[in-house]
Amino acid sequence: MFRITFFNVLLSLLYMIPGYVFCRIKKAAPEHLSTMSYILIYFCSPCMVVASFLQLPRSGENIRHMILFFVFSLLVQTLFFFLLFLFLKKKQEDSVYRIMNVGAVLGNVGFFGLPLVKALFPESPEVPCYSCIFVISMNLLVFTIGVYGVTGEKKYISVKNAFFNPAFVSFLIAVPLYLSDAGDWFPHFLGNGIDIVGKMTTPLCMLILGIRLATIPIGKLFSDFRVYLTCGLKLLILPLFGYAISLLFPLPDTFRYAVLILGGTPCASVLLGMAEMHGKSADIAANCILLSTLLSIFTLPLLSLLIR
């Protein structure tokens, strides 16, 4: 598992190189990122969700595990957020520490985590769906405690956005297809097309991060201890926290391992979007995302050693 994880994370990181190089030689610019992000979020990501459910055989057991994984992932992330919030309570007036709090919880579980768990558990089609479920639970937090954590103001909490976003809408499309056994009747060529577009998510996400990396002085990326602290919490403490809790319950091994690996994915790109939108320490947010992505080549293989 260590070797599979290492080479799959390495491949994901290699996708950053073209973005970085093209930006440095002036063939791509940060101004392009909004367009690329829209394509990623509103087209590729929904296709990834739908494709995962089309490939999952319908069964009562799978449905129960999906519901349980949603509840479990939501509770773990929420509990970890509030534990950090209490620990950093005296520093919550500083937007940097609020960004750290949110960054230590929200992860790149879809774009980065899904292809990894597919490679680790090729015979378990429910595991990619766990990744999609994790995205749904995370998005509920993004527009509630996430945006509150970034801004420090309750007025920005939006229950509407928590439920009406590309990830949740694509889930609403995928579930009826799954329940109707769409894998048996859905046009094969269309299913393949959706799957191909869904597989674009990781390369496109990493290209975007490569362009972003080219805009940041390398020395600045590695110089702030608070960024290292956030990365440590996100890449190691959160996944071990979730995995430890899962051991308290009679759960399938793939369930536990999905919690471990998906919990250990790098900081979510949405963190930067929220920080930029509300003018709150966007430089720290960008550094947390980029550094955690680079460090994941060490931490995710280490976490995979727990997989038996």
Buried (B, 14 or more C-beta within 10 A) or exposed (E): BEEBBBEBBEBBBEBBEBBBBBBBEEEBEEEBBEEBBEBBBEBBBBBBBBBBBBBBEBEEEBBEBBEBBBEBBBEBBBBBBEEBBEEBEEEBEBBBBBBBBBBBBBBBBBBBBBBBBBBBBEEBBBBBBBBBBBBBBBBBBBBBBBBBBBBBEEEBBBEEBBBEBBBBBBBEEBBEBBEEEBBEEBEEEEBEEBBEBBBBBBBBBBBBBBBBBBEBEEEEBEEBEBBBBBBBBBBBBBBBBBBEBBEEEEBBEBBBBBBBBBBBBBBBBBBBBBBBEBEBBBBBBBBBBBBBBBBBBEBBBBBBEBBE
